[in-house]
């Protein structure tokens, strides 16, 4: 064999695996630079993990699959590596850890470790063909230097998935899995803004840029974070989180206020400021530009003192359980992740190797393990890459 290991994809999972794999290891990527998604993540500061990461923070047809990798290489292992590398970091919110300075520090840390392991990264290189041969795989590569044929004992697929096609993202990893007889689950864009059509779209355009804390729920799963109204629909952390649980045609429920807080505020206003309008009172609780859009079809009285029980019930429903039906999402163009992927039933949870194809590994985003917003997907990349690298290490 020309190589002990060939890794397709020089992103988070691929470089993590290369840093653990001994012997002759080649990492190839079609991009001009390694770790491009790391570089642009977190506004350029990389939300590299989450302090609270567990398997409960991931979506998969097999919710237990991620447990082994996440337990064997934890967020604390990666945090320790970051600290030992002299990279300053901070917690932004909800356990989300970011670099103080630049995401490029994480890329440099990974590249240094890959170099120390003796692996080589070859960029501007795409995979044209993969075939199984006795004891390994034959691969045809294409680069500015032309076509290159090589053989490898182990093949690791770490080329990500469909999101952000302008960066060259494709479904290559999924097609390769199917080529070797592995099943692929239904896939769709996750961690992505919602879009709306018709009157709702026009209403949201008028309040584009307005943000508010909210509880957003879809199909029984809810998140308490901020929402952001846009010229196309609804974004913000809560919206992105819920999008991974939403299916076309489903409603989402927006809770802008708690029932008890709303009723207490209105009761106090009735007693001491009864002549003021409901609009005036509610602007103390919600963004001023948002309130008219929430109230415009509720036919409330001019004075808060005159609100009837029936009107209060409708107002409460609107502010605590606002039902909306998105027309869709912005899709893979702006999605941060793909939900679904290579079916975990065909992979070993301890090694990430295909059960029916020795020496073939799938790691990172192309696998049917999708994390929440907030550093969870990077942690899956580190953990799955690490266990695959350890398996190759033991094999060699």
C-alpha positions as CSV (number, residue, x, y, z in Angstrom):
1,X,0.0,0.0,0.0
2,X,1.1,3.6,-0.8
3,X,-0.4,4.8,2.5
4,X,-1.6,3.3,5.8
5,X,-4.4,5.9,6.0
6,X,-6.1,8.3,3.5
7,X,-8.4,10.9,5.0
8,X,-10.9,12.7,2.8
9,X,-11.4,16.1,4.3
10,X,-9.1,18.5,6.1
11,X,-11.7,19.9,8.4
12,X,-12.2,19.5,12.1
13,X,-12.9,15.7,12.1
14,X,-10.3,14.9,9.5
15,X,-7.4,16.8,11.1
16,X,-8.3,15.4,14.5
17,X,-8.2,11.9,13.1
18,X,-4.9,12.5,11.3
19,X,-3.3,13.8,14.5
20,X,-4.0,10.4,16.1
21,X,-3.2,8.1,13.2
22,X,0.4,6.8,12.9
23,X,2.3,5.6,9.9
24,X,1.9,7.0,6.4
25,X,-1.1,9.2,6.5
26,X,-2.4,11.6,3.7
27,X,-5.2,14.1,4.2
28,X,-6.8,15.5,1.0
29,X,-9.2,18.4,0.6
30,X,-10.6,20.2,-2.4
31,X,-10.3,23.6,-0.6
32,X,-7.4,26.0,-0.9
33,X,-6.8,25.9,2.9
34,X,-7.4,23.4,5.7
35,X,-10.2,24.0,8.3
36,X,-12.2,26.5,6.3
37,X,-15.4,25.9,8.3
38,X,-13.4,26.3,11.5
39,X,-12.1,29.6,10.3
40,X,-15.6,31.1,9.6
41,X,-17.3,29.6,12.6
42,X,-18.4,31.7,15.6
43,X,-17.9,35.0,13.8
44,X,-14.3,34.1,13.2
45,X,-13.7,33.0,16.8
46,X,-14.8,29.4,16.6
47,X,-17.3,28.0,19.2
48,X,-15.0,25.0,19.6
49,X,-17.0,23.0,22.2
50,X,-19.6,23.2,24.9
51,X,-18.9,22.6,28.6
52,X,-22.3,20.8,28.9
53,X,-22.0,18.4,25.9
54,X,-23.7,15.0,26.4
55,X,-25.4,12.6,24.0
56,X,-28.7,14.3,24.9
57,X,-27.6,17.3,22.8
58,X,-27.6,15.4,19.6
59,X,-30.2,14.3,17.0
60,X,-29.9,10.8,15.6
61,X,-32.1,7.8,14.7
62,X,-30.0,6.0,17.3
63,X,-29.7,8.4,20.3
64,X,-27.3,6.1,22.0
65,X,-24.7,5.9,19.2
66,X,-22.8,9.1,20.2
67,X,-22.3,8.1,23.8
68,X,-19.2,6.0,23.3
69,X,-17.2,8.5,21.4
70,X,-18.3,11.5,23.5
71,X,-17.3,9.6,26.7
72,X,-13.9,8.4,25.4
73,X,-12.9,11.9,24.2
74,X,-14.8,14.5,26.1
75,X,-15.1,18.3,25.9
76,X,-12.7,18.5,28.8
77,X,-10.1,16.7,26.9
78,X,-10.3,19.2,24.1
79,X,-10.5,22.1,26.4
80,X,-7.3,20.9,28.1
81,X,-5.6,20.7,24.7
82,X,-6.6,24.2,23.9
83,X,-5.3,25.5,27.2
84,X,-2.0,23.6,26.8
85,X,-1.6,25.2,23.4
86,X,-1.8,28.6,25.0
87,X,-5.1,29.6,23.3
88,X,-7.1,32.1,25.4
89,X,-10.8,31.4,25.4
90,X,-14.0,32.4,27.2
91,X,-17.6,31.2,27.8
92,X,-20.1,33.3,25.9
93,X,-23.3,31.8,27.1
94,X,-24.8,28.4,28.0
95,X,-21.4,26.7,28.1
96,X,-20.3,27.9,24.7
97,X,-16.6,28.3,24.5
98,X,-15.0,30.7,22.0
99,X,-11.4,31.7,21.2
100,X,-10.6,35.2,22.6
101,X,-8.7,36.1,19.4
102,X,-9.2,34.0,16.3
103,X,-10.5,30.6,15.1
104,X,-7.2,30.4,13.2
105,X,-5.5,29.5,16.5
106,X,-7.6,26.2,16.6
107,X,-6.6,25.5,13.0
108,X,-2.9,26.1,13.8
109,X,-3.1,23.8,16.8
110,X,-4.6,21.0,14.7
111,X,-2.1,21.5,11.8
112,X,0.8,21.4,14.2
113,X,-0.5,18.1,15.7
114,X,-1.0,16.6,12.2
115,X,2.6,17.6,11.3
116,X,3.9,16.1,14.5
117,X,2.1,12.8,13.8
118,X,3.9,12.7,10.4
119,X,0.8,13.1,8.3
120,X,0.7,15.3,5.2
121,X,-2.2,17.5,4.0
122,X,-2.7,17.9,0.3
123,X,-5.0,20.7,-0.7
124,X,-6.7,21.6,-4.0
125,X,-7.3,17.9,-4.5
126,X,-10.6,16.1,-5.1
127,X,-11.4,12.4,-5.1
128,X,-12.5,11.0,-8.5
129,X,-12.9,7.4,-7.7
130,X,-12.7,4.9,-4.9
131,X,-12.5,1.1,-5.2
132,X,-12.1,-1.7,-2.8
133,X,-9.1,-3.9,-3.4
134,X,-7.6,-6.7,-1.4
135,X,-6.4,-5.3,1.9
136,X,-7.5,-1.8,1.3
137,X,-8.7,0.8,-1.2
138,X,-7.6,2.2,-4.6
139,X,-8.2,5.9,-4.9
140,X,-7.9,8.3,-7.9
141,X,-7.2,11.9,-7.0
142,X,-7.4,15.0,-9.2
143,X,-5.4,18.2,-8.6
144,X,-3.6,21.0,-10.4
145,X,-0.9,18.4,-11.1
146,X,-3.3,16.1,-12.8
147,X,-4.6,12.6,-11.8
148,X,-2.9,10.6,-9.1
149,X,-3.7,6.9,-8.3
150,X,-2.8,5.5,-5.0
151,X,-3.6,2.7,-2.6
152,X,-4.4,2.8,1.1
153,X,-5.1,0.3,3.9
154,X,-7.6,2.6,5.7
155,X,-9.9,5.1,4.2
156,X,-11.5,7.8,6.4
157,X,-14.4,9.9,5.1
158,X,-14.4,13.2,6.9
159,X,-15.6,15.5,4.1
160,X,-18.6,17.0,5.8
161,X,-22.0,17.3,4.2
162,X,-24.3,19.6,2.2
163,X,-24.4,22.9,4.1
164,X,-22.7,26.0,2.6
165,X,-22.4,24.8,-1.0
166,X,-20.5,28.0,-1.9
167,X,-17.6,26.6,0.0
168,X,-17.7,23.5,-2.1
169,X,-19.9,21.3,0.2
170,X,-21.4,18.3,-1.5
171,X,-23.1,14.9,-0.6
172,X,-19.9,13.0,-1.7
173,X,-19.5,11.3,1.7
174,X,-23.1,10.0,1.5
175,X,-22.7,8.7,-2.0
176,X,-19.5,7.0,-1.1
177,X,-21.3,5.3,1.9
178,X,-24.0,4.1,-0.5
179,X,-21.4,2.8,-2.9
180,X,-20.1,0.5,-0.2
181,X,-23.6,-0.7,0.8
182,X,-24.2,1.5,3.8
183,X,-27.6,3.1,4.3
184,X,-28.2,6.8,4.5
185,X,-31.0,8.3,6.5
186,X,-33.3,11.1,5.3
187,X,-31.3,14.4,5.3
188,X,-32.3,18.0,5.6
189,X,-30.9,21.4,6.5
190,X,-30.6,22.1,10.3
191,X,-29.7,25.1,12.4
192,X,-31.2,27.2,9.7
193,X,-33.5,30.3,9.7
194,X,-37.2,29.9,8.9
195,X,-38.9,31.6,5.9
196,X,-42.5,32.7,5.6
197,X,-44.7,33.7,2.7
198,X,-47.8,35.9,2.1
199,X,-49.0,38.3,4.8
200,X,-46.7,36.9,7.5
201,X,-43.7,37.5,5.3
202,X,-44.7,41.1,4.7
203,X,-45.3,41.6,8.5
204,X,-41.9,40.2,9.4
205,X,-40.2,42.5,6.8
206,X,-41.6,45.5,8.6
207,X,-39.9,44.4,11.9
208,X,-36.7,43.1,10.4
209,X,-33.9,43.4,12.9
210,X,-36.1,43.2,16.0
211,X,-34.8,40.6,18.5
212,X,-36.4,39.3,21.7
213,X,-35.9,36.4,24.2
214,X,-38.5,33.7,23.6
215,X,-39.4,30.0,24.0
216,X,-39.7,28.4,20.6
217,X,-41.2,24.9,20.3
218,X,-41.6,22.4,17.4
219,X,-42.8,18.8,17.7
220,X,-42.4,18.7,21.5
221,X,-38.9,20.2,21.7
222,X,-38.4,23.7,23.0
223,X,-35.5,26.1,23.4
224,X,-35.3,29.3,25.5
225,X,-33.1,31.7,23.6
226,X,-33.3,34.8,21.4
227,X,-35.3,35.1,18.2
228,X,-34.6,37.6,15.4
229,X,-37.1,38.8,12.9
230,X,-35.6,39.1,9.4
231,X,-36.7,40.3,5.9
232,X,-37.3,36.7,5.0
233,X,-38.6,35.3,8.3
234,X,-37.4,34.2,11.7
235,X,-33.8,33.6,12.8
236,X,-31.8,33.8,16.0
237,X,-30.5,31.0,18.2
238,X,-33.9,29.7,19.3
239,X,-35.1,29.5,15.7
240,X,-32.0,27.8,14.5
241,X,-32.2,25.2,17.3
242,X,-35.9,24.4,16.6
243,X,-35.4,24.2,12.9
244,X,-33.5,20.9,13.4
245,X,-36.8,19.4,14.9
246,X,-39.2,20.9,12.4
247,X,-40.7,19.3,9.2
248,X,-42.4,21.1,6.3
249,X,-46.0,21.9,7.2
250,X,-45.5,21.8,11.0
251,X,-46.4,24.7,13.2
252,X,-43.9,26.4,15.6
253,X,-45.0,27.9,18.9
254,X,-43.5,31.2,20.0
255,X,-43.7,32.1,23.7
256,X,-42.6,35.7,24.2
257,X,-43.8,36.1,27.8
258,X,-44.8,33.9,30.7
259,X,-48.5,33.9,31.5
260,X,-48.0,34.8,35.2
261,X,-45.7,37.8,34.4
262,X,-48.1,39.1,31.7
263,X,-51.2,38.9,33.9
264,X,-49.4,40.5,36.9
265,X,-48.3,43.4,34.7
266,X,-51.7,44.0,33.2
267,X,-53.5,43.7,36.6
268,X,-51.1,46.2,38.1
269,X,-51.6,48.6,35.1
270,X,-55.4,48.3,35.4
271,X,-55.3,49.3,39.1
272,X,-52.8,52.2,38.7
273,X,-52.6,53.2,35.1
274,X,-56.0,52.2,33.7
275,X,-56.2,55.0,31.2
276,X,-53.0,54.0,29.4
277,X,-53.2,51.8,26.3
278,X,-52.4,48.1,26.2
279,X,-49.7,49.0,23.6
280,X,-48.0,51.4,26.1
281,X,-48.0,48.8,28.9
282,X,-46.7,46.0,26.7
283,X,-43.8,48.1,25.3
284,X,-42.3,47.8,28.8
285,X,-42.1,44.0,28.3
286,X,-41.4,43.7,24.6
287,X,-39.5,45.6,21.8
288,X,-41.6,48.7,20.8
289,X,-41.5,47.8,17.1
290,X,-42.8,44.3,17.8
291,X,-45.8,45.2,19.9
292,X,-48.0,46.7,17.1
293,X,-47.6,43.6,14.9
294,X,-48.6,41.4,17.8
295,X,-51.7,43.4,18.6
296,X,-52.9,44.6,15.2
297,X,-55.7,41.9,14.8
298,X,-56.7,41.5,18.4
299,X,-59.2,44.5,18.6
300,X,-58.1,45.6,22.0
301,X,-59.7,48.6,23.8
302,X,-58.0,52.0,24.0
303,X,-57.6,51.7,27.8
304,X,-56.0,48.8,29.5
305,X,-58.6,49.1,32.3
306,X,-61.3,48.1,29.7
307,X,-59.8,44.7,28.6
308,X,-62.4,42.0,29.0
309,X,-61.7,38.4,30.1
310,X,-62.2,37.2,26.5
311,X,-59.7,39.8,25.2
312,X,-57.2,38.9,27.9
313,X,-57.5,35.3,26.9
314,X,-56.7,36.1,23.2
315,X,-53.9,38.4,24.2
316,X,-52.4,35.8,26.5
317,X,-52.5,33.1,23.8
318,X,-50.8,35.5,21.3
319,X,-48.0,36.4,23.7
320,X,-47.4,33.0,25.3
321,X,-48.4,30.6,22.5
322,X,-48.1,32.4,19.2
323,X,-48.7,29.7,16.5
324,X,-46.8,30.2,13.2
325,X,-46.4,28.0,10.2
326,X,-43.2,28.6,8.3
327,X,-43.3,28.1,4.5
328,X,-39.8,26.6,4.7
329,X,-36.2,27.3,5.7
330,X,-33.3,29.0,3.9
331,X,-32.0,25.5,3.2
332,X,-28.4,24.4,2.9
333,X,-27.3,27.9,1.6
334,X,-27.2,29.2,5.1
335,X,-27.6,26.0,7.2
336,X,-24.9,25.3,9.8
337,X,-25.5,21.5,9.7
338,X,-27.1,18.7,7.9
339,X,-29.5,16.6,10.0
340,X,-29.3,12.9,9.1
341,X,-26.5,11.1,7.2
342,X,-24.7,7.8,7.1
343,X,-26.9,5.4,9.1
344,X,-25.3,4.6,12.5
345,X,-26.6,1.0,12.3
346,X,-23.8,0.4,9.8
347,X,-21.0,1.8,11.9
348,X,-19.2,0.8,15.1
349,X,-19.9,3.3,17.8
350,X,-16.5,2.5,19.4
351,X,-14.4,3.0,16.2
352,X,-16.6,4.7,13.5
353,X,-15.6,1.9,11.1
354,X,-18.2,0.4,8.8
355,X,-19.3,-3.0,10.0
356,X,-19.4,-4.5,6.5
357,X,-16.3,-2.8,5.1
358,X,-13.1,-3.2,7.0
359,X,-10.8,-0.2,7.0
360,X,-13.6,2.2,5.9
361,X,-14.4,5.0,8.5
362,X,-17.0,7.7,8.5
363,X,-16.6,10.6,11.0
364,X,-17.9,14.1,11.6
365,X,-20.9,15.7,10.0
366,X,-21.6,13.1,7.3
367,X,-22.7,10.7,10.0
368,X,-26.3,10.7,11.3
369,X,-25.3,12.5,14.5
370,X,-26.3,16.2,14.6
371,X,-25.6,18.5,17.5
372,X,-27.4,21.6,18.8
373,X,-26.2,25.1,18.2
374,X,-23.4,26.0,20.6
375,X,-20.2,24.0,20.0
376,X,-21.8,20.6,20.0
377,X,-21.1,19.8,16.4
378,X,-17.4,20.6,16.8
379,X,-17.3,18.3,19.8
380,X,-18.7,15.5,17.7
381,X,-16.0,16.2,15.1
382,X,-13.3,16.0,17.8
383,X,-14.7,12.9,19.5
384,X,-15.5,10.9,16.3
385,X,-12.2,11.8,14.8
386,X,-10.3,10.8,17.9
387,X,-11.9,7.4,18.2
388,X,-11.3,6.6,14.5
389,X,-7.7,7.7,14.8
390,X,-7.3,5.5,17.9
391,X,-8.7,2.5,16.1
392,X,-6.3,3.0,13.2
393,X,-3.5,3.4,15.7
394,X,-4.3,0.1,17.4
395,X,-4.7,-1.7,14.0
396,X,-1.3,-0.5,12.8
